[in-house]
Amino acid sequence: MGGSGKTTLLKKVYEDAAAKKNFNSLAWITVSMSFKVEEVLKDMIQQLYDEVKQPAPEGLSTMSSNSYQICLPDVNNGSRVILTTRLLDVASFCSRETNGYVYEVKPLSAEESWILFCRKAFHGNSCPSHLESISRNILKKCGGLSLAIVAIGGVLATKMATKNRNKIREWGMLNHSLGLELDNNNKFESMRIVLLLNFNDLPYYLKSCVLHLSIYPEDHLIELEDVADGYLNELINRSLIHLVQYNDDGTMKLGHIHDLYRKLILSKSRDDNFTATVDDQNKLWPEKTRRLSLHGMLGNLQSLDLRGAPLKMIPEIVFKLFHLRYLSLRNTNVKVLPRSIERLKQLEILDLKQTYITELPVEILKLENLRHLLVYSRILFVSPLQLFTSGILSKVGMLSELRRLCILKLRKEDGRTLCLSIEKLRKLEFLNLKSLEENEILDLSYMLLPPPFLQNLYLTGHIVKLPKCIQALNSLVKIYFRWTRLTEDPLKYLQDLPNLVHLEFLVGYAGEELYFEQRKFQKLKLLNLDKLEGLGLITIGEGAVPHLEKVIQRCAFLESVPNGIECLLNLKVLEFFDMPDEFITTLHPYKQGADSWKVSHIHEVCYTYWRDGCWMVHSLKEKDNNQMSGHSGAVVTRTYGRRNSL
């Protein structure tokens, strides 16, 4: 039965640190009702190669159905494949073929249901005595199905702020609207009733937002930046969106809709002519629809999602959608953004990720309502995308609603104009500035009043001196310095930022010492020091970086691990790249390393070298008698995520 918690249970096991220790590599594969075998396999292969930090095989993207063989792992070697399904015959077939085991998830018991209900409806507190009777009556109608319980609990939680008399009346009306108990209906229909009630209880503005989510294909991960900021928490609290992945700073990155909810939302969208989906299976053209999501085809409506469509150019008819607020060209073959884009005056989000567009026309500056301009390239690293030439740099400030901005190929003489324009973008949250080349000066000395809500800052280019105004960026969560070659210790400018979580330097500092002062950097969780060739000493003062979880270092002349690292009790991962053997020996517990005691409390300590086109990862806690630099010892492939993520 859908909604019983099968996938939630498996996700807990999959993400459990103790369980991960037993496996070299892991992959999470989602198979929709309309899946393509080739796409599922490509996804799995890519994940497994990412796990071991090796490039995927050449030709993976063009793999066809006759170019592969399927070999399941040998369970006798400790490998496991766990499948969730609502179909008993699928489960039985899989278990017969692999000599496996079928575990049927039963509905929650009355006591378990009550605990979950109270956690959702009363935020973990006990149920008020005057609401207990009606609460238990409502709970009976959920039949122990966790999705129904959290859905109805989310609805009731929104009514907790009302006065007691009104509250009882509202809860009574909700109880009545649920109709007969589950055991008088089939469970699927009863689940549908509960989910429909959750939807119908939404305020008007949230209904519109939820219906808009129906444009996403089945099991598609939703980038939560696409969801209006003020609505997101409310949708999560009502269990309409389930979180899947967080950003390094703890903010929400990816989510998805339960497929039972998606079916309901699709049905409501069609009934209200709110959205329609046109794909290879459904080629009927919707005549009255106000929004259209196109999975592989083309259309013209007010909110247009063309991701994955086989397009090389944007049809002119798109630029006649004068009320368009959202336009996605992601993962298309489009190479040029026409000057006609200026016609879309109401556009708020323009998604050009994974396209071949390398330049933007000056006319884009006329889109005064533009909030998100997403322009990452198809390759692994951002290509040199010239967003604005210096001649029009002064007009960037006209985009007063802009939240994200990337300006590349900057020259030293652009500094004054650049700073004056950025100061006008008071709603900016993400800023990426990159100089023309590695040695070109990125001049920020004219910056006096930076955008107050800036959260992510990427600076690439030689910076003679950090502007003091950076100390005022209290919303800053992540900073990345690349090629900056700062000669003055930058930590004194950053140490009091109250929300800084993620700090990276790549050829970012040319000094010999870094000192983390006592009780500074109270929120920092990730620190990456990469190719700081002059750095010889790092000192961590008492009480500094108390929440640091991951440190990555590639500093060839570093004399020892940071002094004070032994006091960082929350540190989970310490990873070294291309460090001398002599340095690693000082940390090795089986070689009586002088500093091994300093890192003995850290769960994962790795040293990594680039060999034969891939990263070879060794665990410090893996006992081996082989030479470290030769990498004939135990190579550990337990790598969870990219180098620079938590």
Secondary structure, DSSP 8 states (H G I E B T S, - for coil): -TTSSHHHHHHHHHT-HHHHTT-S--------TT--HHHHHHHHHHHHHHHTT----TTGGG--TTS-------GGGT-------S-HHHHHHHHHHHT----------HHHHHHHHHHHHSTTS---HHHHHHHHHHHHTTTT-HHHHHHHHHHHHTTTTS-HHHHHHHHHHHHHHT-S-GGGS-HHHHHHHHHHHHHHTS-HHHHHHHHHGGGS-TT--EEGGGS-HHHHHHHHHTTSSEEEEE-TTS-EEEEE--HHHHHHHHHHHHHTT-EEEE-SS-----SS-SEEEESSS----SEEE-TT---SS--GGGGG-TT--EEE-TTS------GGGGG-TT--EEE-TTB---B--GGGGG-TT--EEE--BSSSS----B---GGGGGGGGG-TT--EEEEEEE-GGGHHHHHHHHHT-TT--EEEEEESSTTSB---TT-SS--TT--EEEEESB-SS--GGGGG-TT--EEEEES--BSS-THHHHTT-TT--EEEEES-B--SEEEE-TT--SS--EEEEE--TT--EEEE-TTSSTT--EEEEE-TT--SS-BTGGG-TT--EEEEES--HHHHHTT-GGGT-TTGGGSTT-SEEEEEEEETTEEEEEETTS---S-TTTT-S-B-----S-TT--
